[in-house]
Amino acid sequence: MKFYIGSGMKNAKLVDLYANLLMENHWEQTYSWTKNLSDEESFDEMLEYATLELQGIKNSDVVIILLPAGRGLYIELGMALGLEKKIFLISNSVEEFNALNTVAFYALPQITKLVGNVEDNVEKILKR
C-alpha cells in the first residue's frame, strides 16, 4: 500500500514516526516532505516541493492528515478528495472534530477520523 502524510511543519517528527511504523509494515511512502524543512526556501524550491507533494498524493492509495496543521492542509485534503483517495484524518483530541471546530468536509464518507495514540492509529490504518 502506498501512502502520503500531510501535516504542519511543527508535526514533522510525528509525521516521520507514523511513516516509519507504516514502512515497517511494508507500506511505501510516496513522498516525505519532512526531508526538506528549511526556514530559508527560495520560491523555486517551494515550487519544486509543492510539485513533489502533489505527485506524492497522486501516487498514494491512502492520504493521512495529522492535525493540527498549517494552511497547506486544506490544499492537500482537497487534492486527496478530488483524486478520490482514502483519507485518514488524525487528531490528538476529539475536540478537533466537534461542531465548533470541525470542517464540513471532514464528514465525507472517504474520510476516517481517528483520535488516539500513534500505535493504535497505525493499527487501524493497516486494517483499512
LODRENTI-520040 format. One record per residue: residue in one letter; x, y, z of N, C-alpha, C in turn; chain. Coordinates in nm, 4 decimals, padded with zeros to 6 digits, always signed. Layout:
BEGIN
rest A	n.X X	n.Y Y	n.Z Z	ca.X X	ca.Y Y	ca.Z Z	c.X X	c.Y Y	c.Z Z	kette A
...
// end
This chain:
BEGIN
rest M	n.X +00.0849	n.Y -00.1168	n.Z +00.0000	ca.X +00.0000	ca.Y +00.0000	ca.Z +00.0000	c.X +00.0897	c.Y +00.1235	c.Z +00.0000	kette A
rest K	n.X +00.0524	n.Y +00.2237	n.Z -00.0761	ca.X +00.1293	ca.Y +00.3476	ca.Z -00.0853	c.X +00.0577	c.Y +00.4584	c.Z -00.0084	kette A
rest F	n.X +00.1364	n.Y +00.5398	n.Z +00.0649	ca.X +00.0758	ca.Y +00.6439	ca.Z +00.1467	c.X +00.1517	c.Y +00.7754	c.Z +00.1371	kette A
rest Y	n.X +00.0785	n.Y +00.8823	n.Z +00.1672	ca.X +00.1337	ca.Y +01.0173	ca.Z +00.1792	c.X +00.0823	c.Y +01.0729	c.Z +00.3111	kette A
rest I	n.X +00.1687	n.Y +01.1446	n.Z +00.3852	ca.X +00.1264	ca.Y +01.2054	ca.Z +00.5110	c.X +00.1430	c.Y +01.3566	c.Z +00.5014	kette A
rest G	n.X +00.0338	n.Y +01.4277	n.Z +00.5243	ca.X +00.0363	ca.Y +01.5731	ca.Z +00.5271	c.X +00.0145	c.Y +01.6239	c.Z +00.6685	kette A
rest S	n.X +00.0771	n.Y +01.7363	n.Z +00.6990	ca.X +00.0607	ca.Y +01.7998	ca.Z +00.8293	c.X +00.1359	c.Y +01.9313	c.Z +00.8275	kette A
rest G	n.X +00.1414	n.Y +01.9964	n.Z +00.9421	ca.X +00.2196	ca.Y +02.1184	ca.Z +00.9557	c.X +00.3641	c.Y +02.0860	c.Z +00.9904	kette A
rest M	n.X +00.4518	n.Y +02.1832	n.Z +00.9650	ca.X +00.5945	ca.Y +02.1623	ca.Z +00.9907	c.X +00.6235	c.Y +02.1287	c.Z +01.1368	kette A
rest K	n.X +00.5408	n.Y +02.1818	n.Z +01.2275	ca.X +00.5654	ca.Y +02.1547	ca.Z +01.3691	c.X +00.5389	c.Y +02.0075	c.Z +01.4044	kette A
rest N	n.X +00.4733	n.Y +01.9346	n.Z +01.3164	ca.X +00.4457	ca.Y +01.7926	ca.Z +01.3386	c.X +00.5416	c.Y +01.7012	c.Z +01.2620	kette A
rest A	n.X +00.6536	n.Y +01.7553	n.Z +01.2127	ca.X +00.7444	ca.Y +01.6767	ca.Z +01.1282	c.X +00.7903	c.Y +01.5475	c.Z +01.1958	kette A
rest K	n.X +00.8257	n.Y +01.5534	n.Z +01.3236	ca.X +00.8717	ca.Y +01.4323	ca.Z +01.3928	c.X +00.7596	c.Y +01.3299	c.Z +01.4041	kette A
rest L	n.X +00.6375	n.Y +01.3761	n.Z +01.4265	ca.X +00.5230	ca.Y +01.2860	ca.Z +01.4345	c.X +00.4940	c.Y +01.2238	c.Z +01.2970	kette A
rest V	n.X +00.5064	n.Y +01.3031	n.Z +01.1926	ca.X +00.4904	ca.Y +01.2515	ca.Z +01.0556	c.X +00.5908	c.Y +01.1399	c.Z +01.0314	kette A
rest D	n.X +00.7157	n.Y +01.1635	n.Z +01.0683	ca.X +00.8192	ca.Y +01.0607	ca.Z +01.0496	c.X +00.7908	c.Y +00.9355	c.Z +01.1318	kette A
rest L	n.X +00.7375	n.Y +00.9522	n.Z +01.2532	ca.X +00.7035	ca.Y +00.8370	ca.Z +01.3361	c.X +00.5957	c.Y +00.7520	c.Z +01.2692	kette A
rest Y	n.X +00.4883	n.Y +00.8161	n.Z +01.2236	ca.X +00.3827	ca.Y +00.7423	ca.Z +01.1517	c.X +00.4403	c.Y +00.6739	c.Z +01.0277	kette A
rest A	n.X +00.5200	n.Y +00.7472	n.Z +00.9512	ca.X +00.5766	ca.Y +00.6913	ca.Z +00.8280	c.X +00.6630	c.Y +00.5693	c.Z +00.8573	kette A
rest N	n.X +00.7483	n.Y +00.5795	n.Z +00.9585	ca.X +00.8357	ca.Y +00.4664	ca.Z +00.9918	c.X +00.7567	c.Y +00.3435	c.Z +01.0343	kette A
rest L	n.X +00.6519	n.Y +00.3634	n.Z +01.1127	ca.X +00.5694	ca.Y +00.2492	ca.Z +01.1558	c.X +00.4976	c.Y +00.1852	c.Z +01.0370	kette A
rest L	n.X +00.4490	n.Y +00.2660	n.Z +00.9456	ca.X +00.3823	ca.Y +00.2106	ca.Z +00.8272	c.X +00.4825	c.Y +00.1379	c.Z +00.7375	kette A
rest M	n.X +00.6018	n.Y +00.1956	n.Z +00.7215	ca.X +00.7030	ca.Y +00.1309	ca.Z +00.6372	c.X +00.7526	c.Y +00.0006	c.Z +00.6995	kette A
rest E	n.X +00.7547	n.Y -00.0068	n.Z +00.8323	ca.X +00.7899	ca.Y -00.1328	ca.Z +00.8991	c.X +00.6892	c.Y -00.2425	c.Z +00.8656	kette A
rest N	n.X +00.5700	n.Y -00.2020	n.Z +00.8246	ca.X +00.4651	ca.Y -00.2963	ca.Z +00.7853	c.X +00.4536	c.Y -00.3067	c.Z +00.6336	kette A
rest H	n.X +00.5621	n.Y -00.2721	n.Z +00.5655	ca.X +00.5774	ca.Y -00.2899	ca.Z +00.4209	c.X +00.4903	c.Y -00.1964	c.Z +00.3372	kette A
rest W	n.X +00.4500	n.Y -00.0841	n.Z +00.3944	ca.X +00.3833	ca.Y +00.0193	ca.Z +00.3166	c.X +00.4910	c.Y +00.1092	c.Z +00.2576	kette A
rest E	n.X +00.4595	n.Y +00.1743	n.Z +00.1466	ca.X +00.5555	ca.Y +00.2592	ca.Z +00.0760	c.X +00.5134	c.Y +00.4054	c.Z +00.0841	kette A
rest Q	n.X +00.6053	n.Y +00.4894	n.Z +00.1307	ca.X +00.5778	ca.Y +00.6331	ca.Z +00.1372	c.X +00.6085	c.Y +00.6946	c.Z +00.0009	kette A
rest T	n.X +00.5114	n.Y +00.7662	n.Z -00.0551	ca.X +00.5274	ca.Y +00.8225	ca.Z -00.1894	c.X +00.6133	c.Y +00.9478	c.Z -00.1903	kette A
rest Y	n.X +00.6137	n.Y +01.0225	n.Z -00.0808	ca.X +00.6985	ca.Y +01.1409	ca.Z -00.0701	c.X +00.7057	c.Y +01.1831	c.Z +00.0761	kette A
rest S	n.X +00.8254	n.Y +01.2210	n.Z +00.1194	ca.X +00.8442	ca.Y +01.2681	ca.Z +00.2559	c.X +00.8900	c.Y +01.4137	c.Z +00.2533	kette A
rest W	n.X +00.7980	n.Y +01.5041	n.Z +00.2754	ca.X +00.8294	ca.Y +01.6473	ca.Z +00.2750	c.X +00.9141	c.Y +01.6864	c.Z +00.3952	kette A
rest T	n.X +00.9191	n.Y +01.6030	n.Z +00.4983	ca.X +00.9954	ca.Y +01.6382	ca.Z +00.6180	c.X +01.1462	c.Y +01.6433	c.Z +00.5908	kette A
rest K	n.X +01.1906	n.Y +01.5861	n.Z +00.4822	ca.X +01.3327	ca.Y +01.5876	ca.Z +00.4478	c.X +01.3770	c.Y +01.7242	c.Z +00.3959	kette A
rest N	n.X +01.2820	n.Y +01.8117	n.Z +00.3623	ca.X +01.3146	ca.Y +01.9400	ca.Z +00.3003	c.X +01.2852	c.Y +02.0601	c.Z +00.3894	kette A
rest L	n.X +01.2744	n.Y +02.0401	n.Z +00.5181	ca.X +01.2393	ca.Y +02.1510	ca.Z +00.6063	c.X +01.3521	c.Y +02.2531	c.Z +00.6143	kette A
rest S	n.X +01.3151	n.Y +02.3791	n.Z +00.5914	ca.X +01.4108	ca.Y +02.4881	ca.Z +00.5978	c.X +01.3351	c.Y +02.6187	c.Z +00.6170	kette A
rest D	n.X +01.3933	n.Y +02.7091	n.Z +00.6900	ca.X +01.3328	ca.Y +02.8412	ca.Z +00.7074	c.X +01.3700	c.Y +02.9357	c.Z +00.5938	kette A
rest E	n.X +01.4591	n.Y +02.8926	n.Z +00.5077	ca.X +01.5093	ca.Y +02.9804	ca.Z +00.4024	c.X +01.4914	c.Y +02.9188	c.Z +00.2647	kette A
rest E	n.X +01.3698	n.Y +02.8798	n.Z +00.2305	ca.X +01.3418	ca.Y +02.8232	ca.Z +00.0991	c.X +01.3234	c.Y +02.9347	c.Z -00.0025	kette A
rest S	n.X +01.3782	n.Y +02.9141	n.Z -00.1192	ca.X +01.3550	ca.Y +03.0078	ca.Z -00.2290	c.X +01.2192	c.Y +02.9760	c.Z -00.2914	kette A
rest F	n.X +01.1691	n.Y +03.0678	n.Z -00.3725	ca.X +01.0420	ca.Y +03.0434	ca.Z -00.4407	c.X +01.0533	c.Y +02.9204	c.Z -00.5307	kette A
rest D	n.X +01.1664	n.Y +02.9046	n.Z -00.5995	ca.X +01.1854	ca.Y +02.7881	ca.Z -00.6865	c.X +01.1841	c.Y +02.6576	c.Z -00.6070	kette A
rest E	n.X +01.2452	n.Y +02.6586	n.Z -00.4884	ca.X +01.2429	ca.Y +02.5394	ca.Z -00.4031	c.X +01.1006	c.Y +02.5106	c.Z -00.3560	kette A
rest M	n.X +01.0276	n.Y +02.6149	n.Z -00.3182	ca.X +00.8886	ca.Y +02.5958	ca.Z -00.2756	c.X +00.8058	c.Y +02.5345	c.Z -00.3882	kette A
rest L	n.X +00.8257	n.Y +02.5809	n.Z -00.5096	ca.X +00.7543	ca.Y +02.5265	ca.Z -00.6251	c.X +00.7911	c.Y +02.3803	c.Z -00.6477	kette A
rest E	n.X +00.9190	n.Y +02.3496	n.Z -00.6361	ca.X +00.9633	ca.Y +02.2111	ca.Z -00.6523	c.X +00.8998	c.Y +02.1206	c.Z -00.5465	kette A
rest Y	n.X +00.9001	n.Y +02.1649	n.Z -00.4211	ca.X +00.8430	ca.Y +02.0846	ca.Z -00.3131	c.X +00.6927	c.Y +02.0670	c.Z -00.3306	kette A
rest A	n.X +00.6247	n.Y +02.1727	n.Z -00.3729	ca.X +00.4801	ca.Y +02.1627	ca.Z -00.3959	c.X +00.4505	c.Y +02.0613	c.Z -00.5060	kette A
rest T	n.X +00.5327	n.Y +02.0608	n.Z -00.6097	ca.X +00.5153	ca.Y +01.9657	ca.Z -00.7192	c.X +00.5376	c.Y +01.8226	c.Z -00.6702	kette A
rest L	n.X +00.6398	n.Y +01.8043	n.Z -00.5868	ca.X +00.6679	ca.Y +01.6716	ca.Z -00.5315	c.X +00.5562	c.Y +01.6256	c.Z -00.4373	kette A
rest E	n.X +00.5019	n.Y +01.7170	n.Z -00.3591	ca.X +00.3912	ca.Y +01.6819	ca.Z -00.2695	c.X +00.2674	c.Y +01.6430	c.Z -00.3499	kette A
rest L	n.X +00.2366	n.Y +01.7189	n.Z -00.4539	ca.X +00.1234	ca.Y +01.6853	ca.Z -00.5404	c.X +00.1421	c.Y +01.5463	c.Z -00.6008	kette A
rest Q	n.X +00.2625	n.Y +01.5188	n.Z -00.6515	ca.X +00.2888	ca.Y +01.3876	ca.Z -00.7097	c.X +00.2793	c.Y +01.2778	c.Z -00.6041	kette A
rest G	n.X +00.3246	n.Y +01.3074	n.Z -00.4819	ca.X +00.3138	ca.Y +01.2105	ca.Z -00.3730	c.X +00.1694	c.Y +01.1749	c.Z -00.3431	kette A
rest I	n.X +00.0826	n.Y +01.2747	n.Z -00.3443	ca.X -00.0600	ca.Y +01.2493	ca.Z -00.3220	c.X -00.1181	c.Y +01.1696	c.Z -00.4378	kette A
rest K	n.X -00.0847	n.Y +01.2078	n.Z -00.5600	ca.X -00.1343	ca.Y +01.1346	ca.Z -00.6778	c.X -00.0931	c.Y +00.9879	c.Z -00.6741	kette A
rest N	n.X +00.0302	n.Y +00.9609	n.Z -00.6314	ca.X +00.0842	ca.Y +00.8248	ca.Z -00.6335	c.X +00.0406	c.Y +00.7399	c.Z -00.5144	kette A
rest S	n.X -00.0309	n.Y +00.7989	n.Z -00.4210	ca.X -00.0687	ca.Y +00.7265	ca.Z -00.2996	c.X -00.2024	c.Y +00.6548	c.Z -00.3160	kette A
rest D	n.X -00.2200	n.Y +00.5528	n.Z -00.2332	ca.X -00.3501	ca.Y +00.4872	ca.Z -00.2190	c.X -00.4255	c.Y +00.5494	c.Z -00.1024	kette A
rest V	n.X -00.3485	n.Y +00.5936	n.Z -00.0030	ca.X -00.4025	ca.Y +00.6464	ca.Z +00.1216	c.X -00.3331	c.Y +00.7786	c.Z +00.1525	kette A
rest V	n.X -00.4122	n.Y +00.8773	n.Z +00.1942	ca.X -00.3566	ca.Y +01.0047	ca.Z +00.2403	c.X -00.3904	c.Y +01.0187	c.Z +00.3882	kette A
rest I	n.X -00.2882	n.Y +01.0459	n.Z +00.4663	ca.X -00.3034	ca.Y +01.0620	ca.Z +00.6110	c.X -00.2753	c.Y +01.2079	c.Z +00.6435	kette A
rest I	n.X -00.3663	n.Y +01.2713	n.Z +00.7145	ca.X -00.3505	ca.Y +01.4109	ca.Z +00.7543	c.X -00.3445	c.Y +01.4155	c.Z +00.9066	kette A
rest L	n.X -00.2358	n.Y +01.4715	n.Z +00.9602	ca.X -00.2199	ca.Y +01.4859	ca.Z +01.1046	c.X -00.2538	c.Y +01.6288	c.Z +01.1448	kette A
rest L	n.X -00.3494	n.Y +01.6413	n.Z +01.2343	ca.X -00.3911	ca.Y +01.7720	ca.Z +01.2847	c.X -00.3218	c.Y +01.8009	c.Z +01.4168	kette A
rest P	n.X -00.3003	n.Y +01.9235	n.Z +01.4561	ca.X -00.3291	ca.Y +02.0432	ca.Z +01.3771	c.X -00.2251	c.Y +02.0592	c.Z +01.2674	kette A
rest A	n.X -00.2629	n.Y +02.1343	n.Z +01.1666	ca.X -00.1737	ca.Y +02.1547	ca.Z +01.0529	c.X -00.1846	c.Y +02.2991	c.Z +01.0059	kette A
rest G	n.X -00.1008	n.Y +02.3337	n.Z +00.9126	ca.X -00.0998	ca.Y +02.4689	ca.Z +00.8592	c.X -00.1978	c.Y +02.4864	c.Z +00.7452	kette A
rest R	n.X -00.1849	n.Y +02.5984	n.Z +00.6788	ca.X -00.2803	ca.Y +02.6324	ca.Z +00.5722	c.X -00.2715	c.Y +02.5387	c.Z +00.4525	kette A
rest G	n.X -00.1575	n.Y +02.4735	n.Z +00.4321	ca.X -00.1441	ca.Y +02.3795	ca.Z +00.3215	c.X -00.2297	c.Y +02.2546	c.Z +00.3381	kette A
rest L	n.X -00.2722	n.Y +02.2287	n.Z +00.4613	ca.X -00.3549	ca.Y +02.1107	ca.Z +00.4892	c.X -00.4768	c.Y +02.1045	c.Z +00.3980	kette A
rest Y	n.X -00.5444	n.Y +02.2172	n.Z +00.3824	ca.X -00.6691	ca.Y +02.2151	ca.Z +00.3059	c.X -00.6439	c.Y +02.1965	c.Z +00.1565	kette A
rest I	n.X -00.5281	n.Y +02.2355	n.Z +00.1098	ca.X -00.4923	ca.Y +02.2086	ca.Z -00.0294	c.X -00.4663	c.Y +02.0595	c.Z -00.0462	kette A
rest E	n.X -00.3887	n.Y +02.0018	n.Z +00.0455	ca.X -00.3620	ca.Y +01.8583	ca.Z +00.0395	c.X -00.4911	c.Y +01.7776	c.Z +00.0534	kette A
rest L	n.X -00.5762	n.Y +01.8171	n.Z +00.1461	ca.X -00.7033	ca.Y +01.7485	ca.Z +00.1658	c.X -00.7897	c.Y +01.7601	c.Z +00.0404	kette A
rest G	n.X -00.7932	n.Y +01.8792	n.Z -00.0189	ca.X -00.8711	ca.Y +01.8998	ca.Z -00.1413	c.X -00.8201	c.Y +01.8145	c.Z -00.2569	kette A
rest M	n.X -00.6871	n.Y +01.8056	n.Z -00.2704	ca.X -00.6311	ca.Y +01.7213	ca.Z -00.3764	c.X -00.6679	c.Y +01.5749	c.Z -00.3523	kette A
rest A	n.X -00.6545	n.Y +01.5299	n.Z -00.2283	ca.X -00.6864	ca.Y +01.3899	ca.Z -00.1956	c.X -00.8338	c.Y +01.3602	c.Z -00.2226	kette A
rest L	n.X -00.9214	n.Y +01.4531	n.Z -00.1860	ca.X -01.0647	ca.Y +01.4338	ca.Z -00.2137	c.X -01.0906	c.Y +01.4312	c.Z -00.3639	kette A
rest G	n.X -01.0315	n.Y +01.5245	n.Z -00.4362	ca.X -01.0513	ca.Y +01.5307	ca.Z -00.5813	c.X -00.9977	c.Y +01.4085	c.Z -00.6530	kette A
rest L	n.X -00.8923	n.Y +01.3505	n.Z -00.5994	ca.X -00.8335	ca.Y +01.2303	ca.Z -00.6586	c.X -00.8957	c.Y +01.1021	c.Z -00.6033	kette A
rest E	n.X -00.9971	n.Y +01.1174	n.Z -00.5201	ca.X -01.0735	ca.Y +01.0061	ca.Z -00.4635	c.X -00.9858	c.Y +00.9078	c.Z -00.3849	kette A
rest K	n.X -00.8973	n.Y +00.9629	n.Z -00.3035	ca.X -00.8119	ca.Y +00.8810	ca.Z -00.2179	c.X -00.8855	c.Y +00.8475	c.Z -00.0888	kette A
rest K	n.X -00.8474	n.Y +00.7379	n.Z -00.0270	ca.X -00.8923	ca.Y +00.7068	ca.Z +00.1084	c.X -00.8137	c.Y +00.7981	c.Z +00.2000	kette A
rest I	n.X -00.8829	n.Y +00.8657	n.Z +00.2931	ca.X -00.8186	ca.Y +00.9658	ca.Z +00.3779	c.X -00.8393	c.Y +00.9313	c.Z +00.5253	kette A
rest F	n.X -00.7296	n.Y +00.9392	n.Z +00.6011	ca.X -00.7357	ca.Y +00.9289	ca.Z +00.7461	c.X -00.6996	c.Y +01.0649	c.Z +00.8024	kette A
rest L	n.X -00.7887	n.Y +01.1188	n.Z +00.8816	ca.X -00.7700	ca.Y +01.2474	ca.Z +00.9460	c.X -00.7467	c.Y +01.2203	c.Z +01.0939	kette A
rest I	n.X -00.6293	n.Y +01.2562	n.Z +01.1445	ca.X -00.5891	ca.Y +01.2162	ca.Z +01.2787	c.X -00.5672	c.Y +01.3389	c.Z +01.3670	kette A
rest S	n.X -00.6248	n.Y +01.3336	n.Z +01.4869	ca.X -00.6090	ca.Y +01.4419	ca.Z +01.5837	c.X -00.5728	c.Y +01.3846	c.Z +01.7202	kette A
rest N	n.X -00.5037	n.Y +01.4659	n.Z +01.7991	ca.X -00.4744	ca.Y +01.4276	ca.Z +01.9381	c.X -00.5988	c.Y +01.4358	c.Z +02.0238	kette A
rest S	n.X -00.6964	n.Y +01.5131	n.Z +01.9787	ca.X -00.8120	ca.Y +01.5443	ca.Z +02.0618	c.X -00.9414	c.Y +01.5296	c.Z +01.9826	kette A
rest V	n.X -01.0415	n.Y +01.4704	n.Z +02.0453	ca.X -01.1731	ca.Y +01.4582	ca.Z +01.9837	c.X -01.2362	c.Y +01.5964	c.Z +01.9624	kette A
rest E	n.X -01.1891	n.Y +01.6949	n.Z +02.0377	ca.X -01.2420	ca.Y +01.8310	ca.Z +02.0258	c.X -01.2191	c.Y +01.8895	c.Z +01.8869	kette A
rest E	n.X -01.1183	n.Y +01.8421	n.Z +01.8176	ca.X -01.0911	ca.Y +01.8880	ca.Z +01.6804	c.X -01.2093	c.Y +01.8576	c.Z +01.5877	kette A
rest F	n.X -01.2862	n.Y +01.7556	n.Z +01.6223	ca.X -01.3968	ca.Y +01.7115	ca.Z +01.5379	c.X -01.5337	c.Y +01.7524	c.Z +01.5903	kette A
rest N	n.X -01.5385	n.Y +01.8313	n.Z +01.6980	ca.X -01.6703	ca.Y +01.8729	ca.Z +01.7474	c.X -01.7265	c.Y +01.9841	c.Z +01.6592	kette A
rest A	n.X -01.8530	n.Y +02.0140	n.Z +01.6751	ca.X -01.9237	ca.Y +02.1064	ca.Z +01.5857	c.X -01.8619	c.Y +02.2455	c.Z +01.5805	kette A
rest L	n.X -01.7995	n.Y +02.2908	n.Z +01.6878	ca.X -01.7412	ca.Y +02.4252	ca.Z +01.6890	c.X -01.6078	c.Y +02.4335	c.Z +01.6148	kette A
rest N	n.X -01.5360	n.Y +02.3243	n.Z +01.6066	ca.X -01.4010	ca.Y +02.3260	ca.Z +01.5494	c.X -01.3886	c.Y +02.2574	c.Z +01.4142	kette A
rest T	n.X -01.4845	n.Y +02.1788	n.Z +01.3769	ca.X -01.4698	ca.Y +02.0928	ca.Z +01.2602	c.X -01.4953	c.Y +02.1669	c.Z +01.1294	kette A
rest V	n.X -01.4689	n.Y +02.0995	n.Z +01.0215	ca.X -01.4947	ca.Y +02.1464	ca.Z +00.8857	c.X -01.5923	c.Y +02.0468	c.Z +00.8240	kette A
rest A	n.X -01.6910	n.Y +02.0949	n.Z +00.7511	ca.X -01.7942	ca.Y +02.0071	ca.Z +00.6941	c.X -01.7343	c.Y +01.8935	c.Z +00.6101	kette A
rest F	n.X -01.6256	n.Y +01.9200	n.Z +00.5415	ca.X -01.5651	ca.Y +01.8177	ca.Z +00.4564	c.X -01.5127	c.Y +01.6986	c.Z +00.5358	kette A
rest Y	n.X -01.4840	n.Y +01.7181	n.Z +00.6633	ca.X -01.4365	ca.Y +01.6075	ca.Z +00.7471	c.X -01.5408	c.Y +01.4967	c.Z +00.7588	kette A
rest A	n.X -01.6674	n.Y +01.5262	n.Z +00.7290	ca.X -01.7753	ca.Y +01.4284	ca.Z +00.7423	c.X -01.7954	c.Y +01.3434	c.Z +00.6164	kette A
rest L	n.X -01.7218	n.Y +01.3713	n.Z +00.5107	ca.X -01.7381	ca.Y +01.2941	ca.Z +00.3872	c.X -01.7020	c.Y +01.1476	c.Z +00.4100	kette A
rest P	n.X -01.7678	n.Y +01.0565	n.Z +00.3375	ca.X -01.7502	ca.Y +00.9128	ca.Z +00.3642	c.X -01.6100	c.Y +00.8586	c.Z +00.3379	kette A
rest Q	n.X -01.5309	n.Y +00.9221	n.Z +00.2527	ca.X -01.3962	ca.Y +00.8699	ca.Z +00.2272	c.X -01.2956	c.Y +00.9130	c.Z +00.3344	kette A
rest I	n.X -01.3432	n.Y +00.9898	n.Z +00.4337	ca.X -01.2572	ca.Y +01.0336	ca.Z +00.5424	c.X -01.2886	c.Y +00.9540	c.Z +00.6686	kette A
rest T	n.X -01.1851	n.Y +00.8947	n.Z +00.7242	ca.X -01.1951	ca.Y +00.8269	ca.Z +00.8527	c.X -01.1242	c.Y +00.9129	c.Z +00.9555	kette A
rest K	n.X -01.1958	n.Y +00.9508	n.Z +01.0603	ca.X -01.1377	ca.Y +01.0324	ca.Z +01.1669	c.X -01.0852	c.Y +00.9393	c.Z +01.2761	kette A
rest L	n.X -00.9621	n.Y +00.9661	n.Z +01.3197	ca.X -00.9007	ca.Y +00.8866	ca.Z +01.4253	c.X -00.8502	c.Y +00.9783	c.Z +01.5362	kette A
rest V	n.X -00.8704	n.Y +00.9347	n.Z +01.6587	ca.X -00.8166	ca.Y +01.0027	ca.Z +01.7766	c.X -00.7565	c.Y +00.8935	c.Z +01.8633	kette A
rest G	n.X -00.6364	n.Y +00.9164	n.Z +01.9114	ca.X -00.5736	ca.Y +00.8168	ca.Z +01.9964	c.X -00.4240	c.Y +00.8213	c.Z +01.9831	kette A
rest N	n.X -00.3594	n.Y +00.7184	n.Z +02.0367	ca.X -00.2140	ca.Y +00.7172	ca.Z +02.0308	c.X -00.1665	c.Y +00.6656	c.Z +01.8947	kette A
rest V	n.X -00.0415	n.Y +00.6908	n.Z +01.8656	ca.X +00.0152	ca.Y +00.6602	ca.Z +01.7347	c.X +00.0010	c.Y +00.5119	c.Z +01.7005	kette A
rest E	n.X +00.0380	n.Y +00.4250	n.Z +01.7923	ca.X +00.0350	ca.Y +00.2815	ca.Z +01.7642	c.X -00.1059	c.Y +00.2331	c.Z +01.7332	kette A
rest D	n.X -00.2049	n.Y +00.2771	n.Z +01.8099	ca.X -00.3431	ca.Y +00.2372	ca.Z +01.7846	c.X -00.3909	c.Y +00.2895	c.Z +01.6497	kette A
rest N	n.X -00.3562	n.Y +00.4133	n.Z +01.6189	ca.X -00.3980	ca.Y +00.4712	ca.Z +01.4911	c.X -00.3335	c.Y +00.3990	c.Z +01.3732	kette A
rest V	n.X -00.2054	n.Y +00.3658	n.Z +01.3849	ca.X -00.1389	ca.Y +00.2926	ca.Z +01.2772	c.X -00.2041	c.Y +00.1561	c.Z +01.2589	kette A
rest E	n.X -00.2375	n.Y +00.0901	n.Z +01.3673	ca.X -00.3057	ca.Y -00.0397	ca.Z +01.3576	c.X -00.4382	c.Y -00.0269	c.Z +01.2824	kette A
rest K	n.X -00.5139	n.Y +00.0777	n.Z +01.3105	ca.X -00.6415	ca.Y +00.0997	ca.Z +01.2414	c.X -00.6186	c.Y +00.1289	c.Z +01.0932	kette A
rest I	n.X -00.5160	n.Y +00.2045	n.Z +01.0617	ca.X -00.4841	ca.Y +00.2341	ca.Z +00.9215	c.X -00.4463	c.Y +00.1064	c.Z +00.8491	kette A
rest L	n.X -00.3644	n.Y +00.0247	n.Z +00.9119	ca.X -00.3201	ca.Y -00.1011	ca.Z +00.8490	c.X -00.4365	c.Y -00.1962	c.Z +00.8216	kette A
rest K	n.X -00.5397	n.Y -00.1892	n.Z +00.9026	ca.X -00.6563	ca.Y -00.2768	ca.Z +00.8866	c.X -00.7511	c.Y -00.2281	c.Z +00.7787	kette A
rest R	n.X -00.7283	n.Y -00.1103	n.Z +00.7273	ca.X -00.8145	ca.Y -00.0454	ca.Z +00.6283	c.X -00.8591	c.Y -00.1440	c.Z +00.5275	kette A
// end
